[in-house]
Amino acid sequence: MAFKAPLGFGMMRLPVIDKNPTDFDYEKLNKMVDDFLDAGFTYFDTSYVYHEGKSEEAVRKALVERHPHDSYTVATKFPTFAFSSEEEIEPIFNEQLERLGVEYIDYYLLHNFQTVYYDGIDGKGGIVGETNLFDHAKKWKEDGKIRHLGISFHSSPELLDRILSEHPEIEFVQIPINYIDWESELVRAKEAYDVIRKHGKKVVIMEPVKGGGLSLVPEKVEKALKEMDSELSPASWALRFVGDLDGVITVLSGMSEPEQMEENIKIFKEMPTLTDEEKKKLSEIVKIYKDAGPFGSNLSKYEGVTLHGVPVTAILEAYNICQLQSDPGFSDDNNYFKNAVAEKAHLDIFGELPEEKVILKDGTDATEEVKKAEDWLIKNSF
């Protein structure tokens, strides 16, 4: 079966010169944009904050100024996490239109919706409601400045269900989906996907290769994947995993090099989605993957115990998965932990957390090892 949704170009990890995140290699970037469009793909995804606030400008120079708007769709995001008053909303949005050089934005998202911004840490209301952010977004759509309104989301399926009930104006939701996060205890990608589809909304998939973490996999995982097919790259398995999901607008991939673009285009154009047998084998590989981490895949002895409102199994699984990523501190699981603590215990992980013991079912005191994992997640949350 062919991929049900097209490839999307994530403009978060663009080619740069001398590792300077704001000095773009336009020779490479222009080629990547042209190759992407020539392959028949059209969705470009950026945000107000990517590349230290310069990604939207790069989109203008490499795409908007070089191609007619009817040949592409552009998506960008309002920085829900980086403003403090309603007075800032309109200037930020107008700045985005100027940066992009467009009269309207095809897909506009309220960026990084999560518990701490929607409900607040105390559960009594966050900055989203306090600043009437949705009212502004609805007006932009009424005025034709945006075509489709959505959110990107990093929290529990329960919160997502409530947000979509309270804001039927949301047309689509961007969430991370990959074969590691699909049934992980914190990210719960399958449950989030099912909530979106239950509400009849569309999905944009991000992090299908988990920020590159499923292209550079542990040695035993790579060996197991090669046993399934020696010719396929680890990244191709990750992309094929999401290829047959219904209701998907696009599958985003952040690409930094023309070679990555070439590989991803080939995968979407030429490869089939997973067979039932391949899905079964890939679910077994998830265990191999987790076993490569410091706590392994079997966390049964920790079941039924919580720390600061969050199941210890979820804390250890998240920590375990993060340590296997090429950039552990940017794995996203750590931020789901932040929101789980806020949602379950109304605690701020960056404040002073109450002292709690972690005593297992057999009486073992596991406080020290679990606190070590929790402290790492806190240190690497943002």
TORDREN-85342 format. One record per residue (C-alpha): x, y, z. Coordinates in steps of 0.05 Angstrom, whole numbers, plus 5000, padded with zeros to 4 digits. Layout:
N
XYZ;...
end
This chain:
382
500050005000;502650694983;503251255034;496551565049;499452255065;504952655030;511752855057;512253525092;518553945096;519954125169;524054775170;526954675240;533754375222;535754735159;542654715128;547155255159;554255495151;559455355206;553955105254;551155815259;543555695266;541856365233;546856335175;543255905124;546655545067;541855795013;545255414957;543354764992;536655025019;534355284951;536054614919;532254234974;526154684965;526254594890;527253834894;521553784944;516754164898;519153804836;517353144870;510153384878;510353564952;507854234976;507454295053;512754725088;512654775164;516155315204;514855725268;516256385301;522056095341;525655595297;532955765282;532856305335;527056655301;530156645231;526756035199;520656435174;525456915139;529056315108;522356055083;521056725050;527756755015;528156024993;520755904978;516056504977;520556964936;522256404887;515656044875;508356254866;503856144927;499255684888;505055184883;505955084958;502555125027;506155435085;504955295159;507555695217;506055745291;504456255345;509356205404;504456015459;510355915506;513856575492;508957135505;505957425569;500257905550;494557985501;497758625475;503458205445;498957755403;497358195343;504458475335;507357765335;502457525282;503658135238;511158025245;510157315221;506457545158;512158035144;517657525157;514357025110;512657545058;505557275049;498557585052;495756955084;498256335119;495455665095;496055275160;496755675225;498055325291;498055535363;504755245381;506254725435;499554675471;500554335537;497754315607;501854885636;499555375582;492355145574;490454995646;496155305685;500154925736;494555035787;489254765740;485355415743;487155695675;493355855635;495656405589;491656135530;485056315562;487656925600;489657275536;483757065492;488656755443;483256345407;479056975395;484857295358;486056665317;478756615297;478857345275;485057225232;481356665197;475057085188;479457625156;482657135108;489557195139;489756455155;486355895117;486455335169;487155365245;490554825286;494854685346;501154295359;500453875421;504953575475;500753325533;495752795554;490152515509;485252715564;487253445558;487053405482;480053125485;477753705528;481154235484;477853965421;471153955456;471954675481;474654935415;471154625355;474355165312;480754745313;481254395246;487653985255;492653775308;500053665300;502853115345;509052675348;507851975322;513151435315;513850705333;517150865400;512051385422;506051015395;504650655461;509650975508;506851145576;507851895574;507252095500;501551605486;501551775412;496351255391;491351515443;492452235421;491452035348;485051675366;482452285403;483652735343;480152255295;474352165344;473152915339;473452875263;479653305259;485653225213;492753035236;499553295220;504952805241;511453075269;517552705295;516252065254;523751925262;523752205333;528252795318;533252335283;533251845341;530351295297;535451385242;541351305289;538850705330;542450245380;546649705347;541949135366;536049505336;539749635271;541648905268;534348695278;531949185224;537248925175;534848215188;527948445164;530948765101;538348885093;537349435041;532849905081;535350455127;532850525199;529451185180;525450845125;522350365175;520250955219;517151335162;513550715135;510550605205;506251235198;504751155124;497950815128;494551255181;487951575160;486252305164;493452555158;494853205122;502453095119;508252735152;513553235171;520953095167;526253595188;531553555135;538453875138;541853595076;539853475004;541552735014;536252685069;531353015023;533052524967;532251925013;525552165042;522652314973;524651624950;521351305011;514851665001;514851574925;517250854919;516350464984;510050135010;507350215080;508449655130;505248975122;501748655182;507748195192;512648775190;508449155241;508648555287;516248505281;517049255291;513149215356;518048685379;523849145360;520949675408;522849205465;529849115436;530349875432;528249995504;532749425528;538749825502;537350365554;539550385627;533050115656;531049635599;524049475577;521549085638;519249585691;514149125724;517349175793;515849915793;508449855776;503350165821;508050685850;508151435836;512752025847;509752715847;503452445817;506752085758;507451325753;514651125766;514250665705;512851275662;518651675692;523551105682;521150945612;521751675591;528651725620;530651065587;528251285518;531551975524;538351655537;537951285471;536951915429;542452265390;540552895429;537852635495;535753315521;531353445459;527452795461;520653105480;519052555532;521953025585;516853555568;511153075573;513652925643;513253665661;505953685640;504253025674;506653305740;502653945729;496453555709;496753015763;499553395823;499154135803;506554205817;511754615780;517754185766;522154805765;519954975836;521154615901;517953935897;515653585962;520053025989;517052345972;519551635980;519051115926;517650445960;516449855914;511449295925;516748845956;518849386005;525049605966;526750345973;527950575901;527751315916;534951465897;534851135828;527951415810;529852115835;536052095792;531651975731;526652505752;532153015764;534952895694;528052985663;527153635701;534053895683;532753755609;525554015605;523954675573;
end
